[in-house]
Structure formats: structure tokens, C-alpha cells
Amino acid sequence: MRGGTLDATVSDADQRHALLHAALAERATPELVVRLLGLGLDPEQRDVDGKRALDHAAEAGRWSLVAVLDPSYPLPASVAE
């Protein structure tokens, strides 16, 4: 926190900011991801494993988050329909 406000762009020891943590969270919503992007969090930031939020969301099958992070990402047919 800076000056009593939350700074969502701060990264932890694994270089993960709030957007990366949202992609890893089981209950994150597309609305949360949109809000974090709106706050200016970089969707291209990579963590210590070299993964972006998109990579983590796709690996976990969080397709609603993937669709927000990259609308052109090819979704599985069962999800895209």
C-alpha cells in the first residue's frame, strides 16, 4: 500500500502482480481481469517461470479469463461454442 491506497502493480518475489495472481486463482472472474487490465497491469509481464497471466489461465483451463486476456487466443471447440 502506498499512501493508504492499494498498488495493484506491485509484484511479489515470484514477479507476480495482481493480474498473474488472478490468473492462478480458482475463483477469479472475467470482470476482475477486466478491472485489473483497466488499472494498467501489464498482461505481458512474465513471472519467474517465464509465464504470463494468459499462460497460467490457459494451462488451468480458465477459458473465460483467457478470452479476456487475449480475445484472439484459440479456445477449445467445446468452450468456443
mmCIF file of the N, C-alpha and C atoms, coordinates in Angstrom:
data_MODEL
# 
_entry.id   MODEL 
# 
loop_
_atom_site.group_PDB 
_atom_site.id 
_atom_site.type_symbol 
_atom_site.label_atom_id 
_atom_site.label_alt_id 
_atom_site.label_comp_id 
_atom_site.label_asym_id 
_atom_site.label_entity_id 
_atom_site.label_seq_id 
_atom_site.pdbx_PDB_ins_code 
_atom_site.Cartn_x 
_atom_site.Cartn_y 
_atom_site.Cartn_z 
_atom_site.occupancy 
_atom_site.B_iso_or_equiv 
_atom_site.pdbx_formal_charge 
_atom_site.auth_seq_id 
_atom_site.auth_comp_id 
_atom_site.auth_asym_id 
_atom_site.auth_atom_id 
_atom_site.pdbx_PDB_model_num 
ATOM 1   N N  . MET A 1 1  ? 0.839   -1.177  0.000   1.00 0.00 ? 1  MET A N  1 
ATOM 2   C CA . MET A 1 1  ? 0.000   0.000   0.000   1.00 0.00 ? 1  MET A CA 1 
ATOM 3   C C  . MET A 1 1  ? 0.879   1.234   0.000   1.00 0.00 ? 1  MET A C  1 
ATOM 4   N N  . ARG A 1 2  ? 0.465   2.189   -0.760  1.00 0.00 ? 2  ARG A N  1 
ATOM 5   C CA . ARG A 1 2  ? 1.168   3.463   -0.807  1.00 0.00 ? 2  ARG A CA 1 
ATOM 6   C C  . ARG A 1 2  ? 0.194   4.565   -0.457  1.00 0.00 ? 2  ARG A C  1 
ATOM 7   N N  . GLY A 1 3  ? 0.500   5.312   0.557   1.00 0.00 ? 3  GLY A N  1 
ATOM 8   C CA . GLY A 1 3  ? -0.341  6.427   0.936   1.00 0.00 ? 3  GLY A CA 1 
ATOM 9   C C  . GLY A 1 3  ? -1.773  6.033   1.228   1.00 0.00 ? 3  GLY A C  1 
ATOM 10  N N  . GLY A 1 4  ? -1.976  4.807   1.740   1.00 0.00 ? 4  GLY A N  1 
ATOM 11  C CA . GLY A 1 4  ? -3.311  4.359   2.084   1.00 0.00 ? 4  GLY A CA 1 
ATOM 12  C C  . GLY A 1 4  ? -4.095  3.752   0.927   1.00 0.00 ? 4  GLY A C  1 
ATOM 13  N N  . THR A 1 5  ? -3.471  3.641   -0.247  1.00 0.00 ? 5  THR A N  1 
ATOM 14  C CA . THR A 1 5  ? -4.159  3.028   -1.379  1.00 0.00 ? 5  THR A CA 1 
ATOM 15  C C  . THR A 1 5  ? -3.399  1.788   -1.829  1.00 0.00 ? 5  THR A C  1 
ATOM 16  N N  . LEU A 1 6  ? -4.097  0.853   -2.375  1.00 0.00 ? 6  LEU A N  1 
ATOM 17  C CA . LEU A 1 6  ? -3.517  -0.383  -2.861  1.00 0.00 ? 6  LEU A CA 1 
ATOM 18  C C  . LEU A 1 6  ? -2.880  -0.158  -4.223  1.00 0.00 ? 6  LEU A C  1 
ATOM 19  N N  . ASP A 1 7  ? -1.658  -0.617  -4.402  1.00 0.00 ? 7  ASP A N  1 
ATOM 20  C CA . ASP A 1 7  ? -0.959  -0.524  -5.679  1.00 0.00 ? 7  ASP A CA 1 
ATOM 21  C C  . ASP A 1 7  ? -0.955  -1.918  -6.302  1.00 0.00 ? 7  ASP A C  1 
ATOM 22  N N  . ALA A 1 8  ? -1.851  -2.156  -7.244  1.00 0.00 ? 8  ALA A N  1 
ATOM 23  C CA . ALA A 1 8  ? -2.008  -3.474  -7.854  1.00 0.00 ? 8  ALA A CA 1 
ATOM 24  C C  . ALA A 1 8  ? -0.845  -3.845  -8.759  1.00 0.00 ? 8  ALA A C  1 
ATOM 25  N N  . THR A 1 9  ? 0.019   -2.881  -9.074  1.00 0.00 ? 9  THR A N  1 
ATOM 26  C CA . THR A 1 9  ? 1.129   -3.179  -9.977  1.00 0.00 ? 9  THR A CA 1 
ATOM 27  C C  . THR A 1 9  ? 2.349   -3.746  -9.252  1.00 0.00 ? 9  THR A C  1 
ATOM 28  N N  . VAL A 1 10 ? 2.317   -3.771  -7.932  1.00 0.00 ? 10 VAL A N  1 
ATOM 29  C CA . VAL A 1 10 ? 3.427   -4.310  -7.160  1.00 0.00 ? 10 VAL A CA 1 
ATOM 30  C C  . VAL A 1 10 ? 3.531   -5.807  -7.406  1.00 0.00 ? 10 VAL A C  1 
ATOM 31  N N  . SER A 1 11 ? 4.749   -6.281  -7.581  1.00 0.00 ? 11 SER A N  1 
ATOM 32  C CA . SER A 1 11 ? 4.995   -7.711  -7.806  1.00 0.00 ? 11 SER A CA 1 
ATOM 33  C C  . SER A 1 11 ? 5.590   -8.358  -6.566  1.00 0.00 ? 11 SER A C  1 
ATOM 34  N N  . ASP A 1 12 ? 5.327   -9.640  -6.401  1.00 0.00 ? 12 ASP A N  1 
ATOM 35  C CA . ASP A 1 12 ? 5.886   -10.377 -5.274  1.00 0.00 ? 12 ASP A CA 1 
ATOM 36  C C  . ASP A 1 12 ? 7.263   -10.945 -5.663  1.00 0.00 ? 12 ASP A C  1 
ATOM 37  N N  . ALA A 1 13 ? 7.813   -11.785 -4.819  1.00 0.00 ? 13 ALA A N  1 
ATOM 38  C CA . ALA A 1 13 ? 9.152   -12.349 -5.050  1.00 0.00 ? 13 ALA A CA 1 
ATOM 39  C C  . ALA A 1 13 ? 9.209   -13.212 -6.316  1.00 0.00 ? 13 ALA A C  1 
ATOM 40  N N  . ASP A 1 14 ? 8.062   -13.705 -6.771  1.00 0.00 ? 14 ASP A N  1 
ATOM 41  C CA . ASP A 1 14 ? 7.998   -14.506 -7.988  1.00 0.00 ? 14 ASP A CA 1 
ATOM 42  C C  . ASP A 1 14 ? 7.665   -13.673 -9.218  1.00 0.00 ? 14 ASP A C  1 
ATOM 43  N N  . GLN A 1 15 ? 7.754   -12.350 -9.068  1.00 0.00 ? 15 GLN A N  1 
ATOM 44  C CA . GLN A 1 15 ? 7.460   -11.387 -10.141 1.00 0.00 ? 15 GLN A CA 1 
ATOM 45  C C  . GLN A 1 15 ? 6.000   -11.447 -10.590 1.00 0.00 ? 15 GLN A C  1 
ATOM 46  N N  . ARG A 1 16 ? 5.104   -11.788 -9.680  1.00 0.00 ? 16 ARG A N  1 
ATOM 47  C CA . ARG A 1 16 ? 3.677   -11.886 -9.995  1.00 0.00 ? 16 ARG A CA 1 
ATOM 48  C C  . ARG A 1 16 ? 2.936   -10.691 -9.398  1.00 0.00 ? 16 ARG A C  1 
ATOM 49  N N  . HIS A 1 17 ? 2.267   -9.939  -10.263 1.00 0.00 ? 17 HIS A N  1 
ATOM 50  C CA . HIS A 1 17 ? 1.403   -8.863  -9.791  1.00 0.00 ? 17 HIS A CA 1 
ATOM 51  C C  . HIS A 1 17 ? -0.022  -9.400  -9.699  1.00 0.00 ? 17 HIS A C  1 
ATOM 52  N N  . ALA A 1 18 ? -0.965  -8.544  -9.380  1.00 0.00 ? 18 ALA A N  1 
ATOM 53  C CA . ALA A 1 18 ? -2.345  -8.985  -9.128  1.00 0.00 ? 18 ALA A CA 1 
ATOM 54  C C  . ALA A 1 18 ? -2.969  -9.710  -10.318 1.00 0.00 ? 18 ALA A C  1 
ATOM 55  N N  . LEU A 1 19 ? -2.633  -9.319  -11.540 1.00 0.00 ? 19 LEU A N  1 
ATOM 56  C CA . LEU A 1 19 ? -3.203  -9.985  -12.718 1.00 0.00 ? 19 LEU A CA 1 
ATOM 57  C C  . LEU A 1 19 ? -2.713  -11.423 -12.825 1.00 0.00 ? 19 LEU A C  1 
ATOM 58  N N  . LEU A 1 20 ? -1.437  -11.641 -12.564 1.00 0.00 ? 20 LEU A N  1 
ATOM 59  C CA . LEU A 1 20 ? -0.910  -13.006 -12.575 1.00 0.00 ? 20 LEU A CA 1 
ATOM 60  C C  . LEU A 1 20 ? -1.559  -13.841 -11.477 1.00 0.00 ? 20 LEU A C  1 
ATOM 61  N N  . HIS A 1 21 ? -1.739  -13.255 -10.300 1.00 0.00 ? 21 HIS A N  1 
ATOM 62  C CA . HIS A 1 21 ? -2.395  -13.987 -9.211  1.00 0.00 ? 21 HIS A CA 1 
ATOM 63  C C  . HIS A 1 21 ? -3.848  -14.300 -9.558  1.00 0.00 ? 21 HIS A C  1 
ATOM 64  N N  . ALA A 1 22 ? -4.520  -13.393 -10.225 1.00 0.00 ? 22 ALA A N  1 
ATOM 65  C CA . ALA A 1 22 ? -5.908  -13.648 -10.635 1.00 0.00 ? 22 ALA A CA 1 
ATOM 66  C C  . ALA A 1 22 ? -5.962  -14.821 -11.605 1.00 0.00 ? 22 ALA A C  1 
ATOM 67  N N  . ALA A 1 23 ? -5.021  -14.890 -12.526 1.00 0.00 ? 23 ALA A N  1 
ATOM 68  C CA . ALA A 1 23 ? -4.995  -15.991 -13.492 1.00 0.00 ? 23 ALA A CA 1 
ATOM 69  C C  . ALA A 1 23 ? -4.744  -17.327 -12.810 1.00 0.00 ? 23 ALA A C  1 
ATOM 70  N N  . LEU A 1 24 ? -4.070  -17.302 -11.685 1.00 0.00 ? 24 LEU A N  1 
ATOM 71  C CA . LEU A 1 24 ? -3.785  -18.526 -10.936 1.00 0.00 ? 24 LEU A CA 1 
ATOM 72  C C  . LEU A 1 24 ? -4.920  -18.906 -9.978  1.00 0.00 ? 24 LEU A C  1 
ATOM 73  N N  . ALA A 1 25 ? -5.786  -17.969 -9.682  1.00 0.00 ? 25 ALA A N  1 
ATOM 74  C CA . ALA A 1 25 ? -6.849  -18.196 -8.692  1.00 0.00 ? 25 ALA A CA 1 
ATOM 75  C C  . ALA A 1 25 ? -8.022  -18.970 -9.284  1.00 0.00 ? 25 ALA A C  1 
ATOM 76  N N  . GLU A 1 26 ? -8.528  -19.916 -8.525  1.00 0.00 ? 26 GLU A N  1 
ATOM 77  C CA . GLU A 1 26 ? -9.656  -20.729 -8.988  1.00 0.00 ? 26 GLU A CA 1 
ATOM 78  C C  . GLU A 1 26 ? -10.944 -19.929 -9.153  1.00 0.00 ? 26 GLU A C  1 
ATOM 79  N N  . ARG A 1 27 ? -11.125 -18.888 -8.373  1.00 0.00 ? 27 ARG A N  1 
ATOM 80  C CA . ARG A 1 27 ? -12.399 -18.158 -8.384  1.00 0.00 ? 27 ARG A CA 1 
ATOM 81  C C  . ARG A 1 27 ? -12.331 -16.777 -9.027  1.00 0.00 ? 27 ARG A C  1 
ATOM 82  N N  . ALA A 1 28 ? -11.272 -16.488 -9.719  1.00 0.00 ? 28 ALA A N  1 
ATOM 83  C CA . ALA A 1 28 ? -11.180 -15.179 -10.387 1.00 0.00 ? 28 ALA A CA 1 
ATOM 84  C C  . ALA A 1 28 ? -12.223 -15.102 -11.495 1.00 0.00 ? 28 ALA A C  1 
ATOM 85  N N  . THR A 1 29 ? -12.778 -13.933 -11.679 1.00 0.00 ? 29 THR A N  1 
ATOM 86  C CA . THR A 1 29 ? -13.811 -13.732 -12.690 1.00 0.00 ? 29 THR A CA 1 
ATOM 87  C C  . THR A 1 29 ? -13.271 -12.900 -13.853 1.00 0.00 ? 29 THR A C  1 
ATOM 88  N N  . PRO A 1 30 ? -13.909 -13.012 -15.011 1.00 0.00 ? 30 PRO A N  1 
ATOM 89  C CA . PRO A 1 30 ? -13.520 -12.151 -16.128 1.00 0.00 ? 30 PRO A CA 1 
ATOM 90  C C  . PRO A 1 30 ? -13.633 -10.669 -15.773 1.00 0.00 ? 30 PRO A C  1 
ATOM 91  N N  . GLU A 1 31 ? -14.616 -10.324 -14.962 1.00 0.00 ? 31 GLU A N  1 
ATOM 92  C CA . GLU A 1 31 ? -14.790 -8.929  -14.555 1.00 0.00 ? 31 GLU A CA 1 
ATOM 93  C C  . GLU A 1 31 ? -13.585 -8.430  -13.759 1.00 0.00 ? 31 GLU A C  1 
ATOM 94  N N  . LEU A 1 32 ? -13.045 -9.282  -12.901 1.00 0.00 ? 32 LEU A N  1 
ATOM 95  C CA . LEU A 1 32 ? -11.856 -8.916  -12.139 1.00 0.00 ? 32 LEU A CA 1 
ATOM 96  C C  . LEU A 1 32 ? -10.679 -8.681  -13.085 1.00 0.00 ? 32 LEU A C  1 
ATOM 97  N N  . VAL A 1 33 ? -10.504 -9.559  -14.053 1.00 0.00 ? 33 VAL A N  1 
ATOM 98  C CA . VAL A 1 33 ? -9.402  -9.422  -15.004 1.00 0.00 ? 33 VAL A CA 1 
ATOM 99  C C  . VAL A 1 33 ? -9.546  -8.131  -15.809 1.00 0.00 ? 33 VAL A C  1 
ATOM 100 N N  . VAL A 1 34 ? -10.764 -7.825  -16.239 1.00 0.00 ? 34 VAL A N  1 
ATOM 101 C CA . VAL A 1 34 ? -11.007 -6.572  -16.969 1.00 0.00 ? 34 VAL A CA 1 
ATOM 102 C C  . VAL A 1 34 ? -10.632 -5.383  -16.091 1.00 0.00 ? 34 VAL A C  1 
ATOM 103 N N  . ARG A 1 35 ? -11.001 -5.427  -14.838 1.00 0.00 ? 35 ARG A N  1 
ATOM 104 C CA . ARG A 1 35 ? -10.695 -4.324  -13.911 1.00 0.00 ? 35 ARG A CA 1 
ATOM 105 C C  . ARG A 1 35 ? -9.190  -4.164  -13.719 1.00 0.00 ? 35 ARG A C  1 
ATOM 106 N N  . LEU A 1 36 ? -8.489  -5.272  -13.553 1.00 0.00 ? 36 LEU A N  1 
ATOM 107 C CA . LEU A 1 36 ? -7.044  -5.222  -13.367 1.00 0.00 ? 36 LEU A CA 1 
ATOM 108 C C  . LEU A 1 36 ? -6.349  -4.689  -14.618 1.00 0.00 ? 36 LEU A C  1 
ATOM 109 N N  . LEU A 1 37 ? -6.817  -5.106  -15.773 1.00 0.00 ? 37 LEU A N  1 
ATOM 110 C CA . LEU A 1 37 ? -6.264  -4.571  -17.018 1.00 0.00 ? 37 LEU A CA 1 
ATOM 111 C C  . LEU A 1 37 ? -6.523  -3.067  -17.100 1.00 0.00 ? 37 LEU A C  1 
ATOM 112 N N  . GLY A 1 38 ? -7.713  -2.658  -16.658 1.00 0.00 ? 38 GLY A N  1 
ATOM 113 C CA . GLY A 1 38 ? -8.067  -1.244  -16.656 1.00 0.00 ? 38 GLY A CA 1 
ATOM 114 C C  . GLY A 1 38 ? -7.203  -0.414  -15.718 1.00 0.00 ? 38 GLY A C  1 
ATOM 115 N N  . LEU A 1 39 ? -6.667  -1.056  -14.693 1.00 0.00 ? 39 LEU A N  1 
ATOM 116 C CA . LEU A 1 39 ? -5.768  -0.369  -13.764 1.00 0.00 ? 39 LEU A CA 1 
ATOM 117 C C  . LEU A 1 39 ? -4.356  -0.245  -14.328 1.00 0.00 ? 39 LEU A C  1 
ATOM 118 N N  . GLY A 1 40 ? -4.141  -0.850  -15.493 1.00 0.00 ? 40 GLY A N  1 
ATOM 119 C CA . GLY A 1 40 ? -2.847  -0.716  -16.152 1.00 0.00 ? 40 GLY A CA 1 
ATOM 120 C C  . GLY A 1 40 ? -1.875  -1.855  -15.935 1.00 0.00 ? 40 GLY A C  1 
ATOM 121 N N  . LEU A 1 41 ? -2.346  -2.960  -15.382 1.00 0.00 ? 41 LEU A N  1 
ATOM 122 C CA . LEU A 1 41 ? -1.437  -4.081  -15.202 1.00 0.00 ? 41 LEU A CA 1 
ATOM 123 C C  . LEU A 1 41 ? -1.060  -4.654  -16.565 1.00 0.00 ? 41 LEU A C  1 
ATOM 124 N N  . ASP A 1 42 ? 0.196   -4.983  -16.712 1.00 0.00 ? 42 ASP A N  1 
ATOM 125 C CA . ASP A 1 42 ? 0.747   -5.447  -17.978 1.00 0.00 ? 42 ASP A CA 1 
ATOM 126 C C  . ASP A 1 42 ? 0.447   -6.931  -18.176 1.00 0.00 ? 42 ASP A C  1 
ATOM 127 N N  . PRO A 1 43 ? -0.382  -7.287  -19.161 1.00 0.00 ? 43 PRO A N  1 
ATOM 128 C CA . PRO A 1 43 ? -0.689  -8.696  -19.385 1.00 0.00 ? 43 PRO A CA 1 
ATOM 129 C C  . PRO A 1 43 ? 0.511   -9.475  -19.938 1.00 0.00 ? 43 PRO A C  1 
ATOM 130 N N  . GLU A 1 44 ? 1.535   -8.767  -20.381 1.00 0.00 ? 44 GLU A N  1 
ATOM 131 C CA . GLU A 1 44 ? 2.733   -9.420  -20.924 1.00 0.00 ? 44 GLU A CA 1 
ATOM 132 C C  . GLU A 1 44 ? 3.816   -9.656  -19.876 1.00 0.00 ? 44 GLU A C  1 
ATOM 133 N N  . GLN A 1 45 ? 3.595   -9.165  -18.645 1.00 0.00 ? 45 GLN A N  1 
ATOM 134 C CA . GLN A 1 45 ? 4.599   -9.396  -17.593 1.00 0.00 ? 45 GLN A CA 1 
ATOM 135 C C  . GLN A 1 45 ? 4.721   -10.890 -17.351 1.00 0.00 ? 45 GLN A C  1 
ATOM 136 N N  . ARG A 1 46 ? 5.939   -11.337 -17.259 1.00 0.00 ? 46 ARG A N  1 
ATOM 137 C CA . ARG A 1 46 ? 6.217   -12.753 -17.010 1.00 0.00 ? 46 ARG A CA 1 
ATOM 138 C C  . ARG A 1 46 ? 6.733   -12.946 -15.591 1.00 0.00 ? 46 ARG A C  1 
ATOM 139 N N  . ASP A 1 47 ? 6.353   -14.067 -15.002 1.00 0.00 ? 47 ASP A N  1 
ATOM 140 C CA . ASP A 1 47 ? 6.821   -14.375 -13.654 1.00 0.00 ? 47 ASP A CA 1 
ATOM 141 C C  . ASP A 1 47 ? 8.179   -15.074 -13.732 1.00 0.00 ? 47 ASP A C  1 
ATOM 142 N N  . VAL A 1 48 ? 8.669   -15.561 -12.598 1.00 0.00 ? 48 VAL A N  1 
ATOM 143 C CA . VAL A 1 48 ? 9.986   -16.195 -12.573 1.00 0.00 ? 48 VAL A CA 1 
ATOM 144 C C  . VAL A 1 48 ? 10.044  -17.458 -13.422 1.00 0.00 ? 48 VAL A C  1 
ATOM 145 N N  . ASP A 1 49 ? 8.883   -18.028 -13.733 1.00 0.00 ? 49 ASP A N  1 
ATOM 146 C CA . ASP A 1 49 ? 8.824   -19.211 -14.595 1.00 0.00 ? 49 ASP A CA 1 
ATOM 147 C C  . ASP A 1 49 ? 8.704   -18.835 -16.065 1.00 0.00 ? 49 ASP A C  1 
ATOM 148 N N  . GLY A 1 50 ? 8.688   -17.534 -16.349 1.00 0.00 ? 50 GLY A N  1 
ATOM 149 C CA . GLY A 1 50 ? 8.580   -17.072 -17.727 1.00 0.00 ? 50 GLY A CA 1 
ATOM 150 C C  . GLY A 1 50 ? 7.169   -17.103 -18.278 1.00 0.00 ? 50 GLY A C  1 
ATOM 151 N N  . LYS A 1 51 ? 6.172   -17.208 -17.403 1.00 0.00 ? 51 LYS A N  1 
ATOM 152 C CA . LYS A 1 51 ? 4.779   -17.316 -17.833 1.00 0.00 ? 51 LYS A CA 1 
ATOM 153 C C  . LYS A 1 51 ? 4.011   -16.020 -17.593 1.00 0.00 ? 51 LYS A C  1 
ATOM 154 N N  . ARG A 1 52 ? 3.133   -15.711 -18.535 1.00 0.00 ? 52 ARG A N  1 
ATOM 155 C CA . ARG A 1 52 ? 2.230   -14.568 -18.426 1.00 0.00 ? 52 ARG A CA 1 
ATOM 156 C C  . ARG A 1 52 ? 0.921   -15.034 -17.788 1.00 0.00 ? 52 ARG A C  1 
ATOM 157 N N  . ALA A 1 53 ? 0.070   -14.094 -17.463 1.00 0.00 ? 53 ALA A N  1 
ATOM 158 C CA . ALA A 1 53 ? -1.251  -14.435 -16.918 1.00 0.00 ? 53 ALA A CA 1 
ATOM 159 C C  . ALA A 1 53 ? -1.992  -15.333 -17.901 1.00 0.00 ? 53 ALA A C  1 
ATOM 160 N N  . LEU A 1 54 ? -1.918  -15.020 -19.179 1.00 0.00 ? 54 LEU A N  1 
ATOM 161 C CA . LEU A 1 54 ? -2.566  -15.828 -20.213 1.00 0.00 ? 54 LEU A CA 1 
ATOM 162 C C  . LEU A 1 54 ? -2.086  -17.278 -20.164 1.00 0.00 ? 54 LEU A C  1 
ATOM 163 N N  . ASP A 1 55 ? -0.793  -17.472 -20.021 1.00 0.00 ? 55 ASP A N  1 
ATOM 164 C CA . ASP A 1 55 ? -0.234  -18.828 -19.972 1.00 0.00 ? 55 ASP A CA 1 
ATOM 165 C C  . ASP A 1 55 ? -0.784  -19.617 -18.788 1.00 0.00 ? 55 ASP A C  1 
ATOM 166 N N  . HIS A 1 56 ? -0.818  -18.978 -17.625 1.00 0.00 ? 56 HIS A N  1 
ATOM 167 C CA . HIS A 1 56 ? -1.336  -19.656 -16.422 1.00 0.00 ? 56 HIS A CA 1 
ATOM 168 C C  . HIS A 1 56 ? -2.828  -19.977 -16.577 1.00 0.00 ? 56 HIS A C  1 
ATOM 169 N N  . ALA A 1 57 ? -3.592  -19.026 -17.087 1.00 0.00 ? 57 ALA A N  1 
ATOM 170 C CA . ALA A 1 57 ? -5.037  -19.246 -17.248 1.00 0.00 ? 57 ALA A CA 1 
ATOM 171 C C  . ALA A 1 57 ? -5.305  -20.369 -18.242 1.00 0.00 ? 57 ALA A C  1 
ATOM 172 N N  . ALA A 1 58 ? -4.585  -20.393 -19.342 1.00 0.00 ? 58 ALA A N  1 
ATOM 173 C CA . ALA A 1 58 ? -4.787  -21.441 -20.348 1.00 0.00 ? 58 ALA A CA 1 
ATOM 174 C C  . ALA A 1 58 ? -4.399  -22.812 -19.805 1.00 0.00 ? 58 ALA A C  1 
ATOM 175 N N  . GLU A 1 59 ? -3.288  -22.882 -19.101 1.00 0.00 ? 59 GLU A N  1 
ATOM 176 C CA . GLU A 1 59 ? -2.853  -24.159 -18.524 1.00 0.00 ? 59 GLU A CA 1 
ATOM 177 C C  . GLU A 1 59 ? -3.871  -24.716 -17.539 1.00 0.00 ? 59 GLU A C  1 
ATOM 178 N N  . ALA A 1 60 ? -4.554  -23.826 -16.837 1.00 0.00 ? 60 ALA A N  1 
ATOM 179 C CA . ALA A 1 60 ? -5.545  -24.255 -15.844 1.00 0.00 ? 60 ALA A CA 1 
ATOM 180 C C  . ALA A 1 60 ? -6.938  -24.430 -16.448 1.00 0.00 ? 60 ALA A C  1 
ATOM 181 N N  . GLY A 1 61 ? -7.088  -24.141 -17.731 1.00 0.00 ? 61 GLY A N  1 
ATOM 182 C CA . GLY A 1 61 ? -8.403  -24.277 -18.368 1.00 0.00 ? 61 GLY A CA 1 
ATOM 183 C C  . GLY A 1 61 ? -9.379  -23.203 -17.947 1.00 0.00 ? 61 GLY A C  1 
ATOM 184 N N  . ARG A 1 62 ? -8.885  -22.044 -17.563 1.00 0.00 ? 62 ARG A N  1 
ATOM 185 C CA . ARG A 1 62 ? -9.753  -20.924 -17.171 1.00 0.00 ? 62 ARG A CA 1 
ATOM 186 C C  . ARG A 1 62 ? -10.052 -20.095 -18.423 1.00 0.00 ? 62 ARG A C  1 
ATOM 187 N N  . TRP A 1 63 ? -10.887 -20.682 -19.283 1.00 0.00 ? 63 TRP A N  1 
ATOM 188 C CA . TRP A 1 63 ? -11.102 -20.134 -20.620 1.00 0.00 ? 63 TRP A CA 1 
ATOM 189 C C  . TRP A 1 63 ? -11.798 -18.787 -20.616 1.00 0.00 ? 63 TRP A C  1 
ATOM 190 N N  . SER A 1 64 ? -12.625 -18.516 -19.628 1.00 0.00 ? 64 SER A N  1 
ATOM 191 C CA . SER A 1 64 ? -13.272 -17.202 -19.578 1.00 0.00 ? 64 SER A CA 1 
ATOM 192 C C  . SER A 1 64 ? -12.232 -16.106 -19.318 1.00 0.00 ? 64 SER A C  1 
ATOM 193 N N  . LEU A 1 65 ? -11.190 -16.428 -18.565 1.00 0.00 ? 65 LEU A N  1 
ATOM 194 C CA . LEU A 1 65 ? -10.117 -15.471 -18.336 1.00 0.00 ? 65 LEU A CA 1 
ATOM 195 C C  . LEU A 1 65 ? -9.235  -15.339 -19.575 1.00 0.00 ? 65 LEU A C  1 
ATOM 196 N N  . VAL A 1 66 ? -8.970  -16.461 -20.216 1.00 0.00 ? 66 VAL A N  1 
ATOM 197 C CA . VAL A 1 66 ? -8.171  -16.452 -21.443 1.00 0.00 ? 66 VAL A CA 1 
ATOM 198 C C  . VAL A 1 66 ? -8.830  -15.555 -22.486 1.00 0.00 ? 66 VAL A C  1 
ATOM 199 N N  . ALA A 1 67 ? -10.142 -15.674 -22.622 1.00 0.00 ? 67 ALA A N  1 
ATOM 200 C CA . ALA A 1 67 ? -10.877 -14.885 -23.618 1.00 0.00 ? 67 ALA A CA 1 
ATOM 201 C C  . ALA A 1 67 ? -10.753 -13.391 -23.362 1.00 0.00 ? 67 ALA A C  1 
ATOM 202 N N  . VAL A 1 68 ? -10.646 -12.991 -22.101 1.00 0.00 ? 68 VAL A N  1 
ATOM 203 C CA . VAL A 1 68 ? -10.480 -11.576 -21.769 1.00 0.00 ? 68 VAL A CA 1 
ATOM 204 C C  . VAL A 1 68 ? -9.031  -11.147 -22.005 1.00 0.00 ? 68 VAL A C  1 
ATOM 205 N N  . LEU A 1 69 ? -8.097  -11.983 -21.606 1.00 0.00 ? 69 LEU A N  1 
ATOM 206 C CA . LEU A 1 69 ? -6.684  -11.644 -21.736 1.00 0.00 ? 69 LEU A CA 1 
ATOM 207 C C  . LEU A 1 69 ? -6.230  -11.572 -23.193 1.00 0.00 ? 69 LEU A C  1 
ATOM 208 N N  . ASP A 1 70 ? -6.800  -12.440 -24.041 1.00 0.00 ? 70 ASP A N  1 
ATOM 209 C CA . ASP A 1 70 ? -6.440  -12.437 -25.465 1.00 0.00 ? 70 ASP A CA 1 
ATOM 210 C C  . ASP A 1 70 ? -7.628  -12.956 -26.269 1.00 0.00 ? 70 ASP A C  1 
ATOM 211 N N  . PRO A 1 71 ? -8.487  -12.047 -26.738 1.00 0.00 ? 71 PRO A N  1 
ATOM 212 C CA . PRO A 1 71 ? -9.678  -12.452 -27.485 1.00 0.00 ? 71 PRO A CA 1 
ATOM 213 C C  . PRO A 1 71 ? -9.380  -13.269 -28.741 1.00 0.00 ? 71 PRO A C  1 
ATOM 214 N N  . SER A 1 72 ? -8.149  -13.205 -29.254 1.00 0.00 ? 72 SER A N  1 
ATOM 215 C CA . SER A 1 72 ? -7.815  -13.971 -30.457 1.00 0.00 ? 72 SER A CA 1 
ATOM 216 C C  . SER A 1 72 ? -7.223  -15.346 -30.143 1.00 0.00 ? 72 SER A C  1 
ATOM 217 N N  . TYR A 1 73 ? -7.057  -15.659 -28.860 1.00 0.00 ? 73 TYR A N  1 
ATOM 218 C CA . TYR A 1 73 ? -6.496  -16.955 -28.473 1.00 0.00 ? 73 TYR A CA 1 
ATOM 219 C C  . TYR A 1 73 ? -7.474  -18.062 -28.879 1.00 0.00 ? 73 TYR A C  1 
ATOM 220 N N  . PRO A 1 74 ? -6.985  -19.100 -29.540 1.00 0.00 ? 74 PRO A N  1 
ATOM 221 C CA . PRO A 1 74 ? -7.888  -20.185 -29.963 1.00 0.00 ? 74 PRO A CA 1 
ATOM 222 C C  . PRO A 1 74 ? -8.399  -20.998 -28.766 1.00 0.00 ? 74 PRO A C  1 
ATOM 223 N N  . LEU A 1 75 ? -9.688  -20.909 -28.521 1.00 0.00 ? 75 LEU A N  1 
ATOM 224 C CA . LEU A 1 75 ? -10.296 -21.650 -27.422 1.00 0.00 ? 75 LEU A CA 1 
ATOM 225 C C  . LEU A 1 75 ? -10.685 -23.048 -27.873 1.00 0.00 ? 75 LEU A C  1 
ATOM 226 N N  . PRO A 1 76 ? -10.756 -24.016 -26.956 1.00 0.00 ? 76 PRO A N  1 
ATOM 227 C CA . PRO A 1 76 ? -11.233 -25.341 -27.320 1.00 0.00 ? 76 PRO A CA 1 
ATOM 228 C C  . PRO A 1 76 ? -12.642 -25.261 -27.901 1.00 0.00 ? 76 PRO A C  1 
ATOM 229 N N  . ALA A 1 77 ? -12.955 -26.117 -28.841 1.00 0.00 ? 77 ALA A N  1 
ATOM 230 C CA . ALA A 1 77 ? -14.255 -26.091 -29.514 1.00 0.00 ? 77 ALA A CA 1 
ATOM 231 C C  . ALA A 1 77 ? -15.405 -26.161 -28.528 1.00 0.00 ? 77 ALA A C  1 
ATOM 232 N N  . SER A 1 78 ? -15.270 -26.943 -27.474 1.00 0.00 ? 78 SER A N  1 
ATOM 233 C CA . SER A 1 78 ? -16.358 -27.091 -26.502 1.00 0.00 ? 78 SER A CA 1 
ATOM 234 C C  . SER A 1 78 ? -16.621 -25.798 -25.743 1.00 0.00 ? 78 SER A C  1 
ATOM 235 N N  . VAL A 1 79 ? -15.646 -24.923 -25.676 1.00 0.00 ? 79 VAL A N  1 
ATOM 236 C CA . VAL A 1 79 ? -15.784 -23.652 -24.966 1.00 0.00 ? 79 VAL A CA 1 
ATOM 237 C C  . VAL A 1 79 ? -16.186 -22.539 -25.923 1.00 0.00 ? 79 VAL A C  1 
ATOM 238 N N  . ALA A 1 80 ? -15.632 -22.560 -27.109 1.00 0.00 ? 80 ALA A N  1 
ATOM 239 C CA . ALA A 1 80 ? -15.839 -21.501 -28.094 1.00 0.00 ? 80 ALA A CA 1 
ATOM 240 C C  . ALA A 1 80 ? -17.298 -21.420 -28.564 1.00 0.00 ? 80 ALA A C  1 
ATOM 241 N N  . GLU A 1 81 ? -18.018 -22.530 -28.509 1.00 0.00 ? 81 GLU A N  1 
ATOM 242 C CA . GLU A 1 81 ? -19.404 -22.547 -28.986 1.00 0.00 ? 81 GLU A CA 1 
ATOM 243 C C  . GLU A 1 81 ? -20.280 -21.896 -28.023 1.00 0.00 ? 81 GLU A C  1 
# 
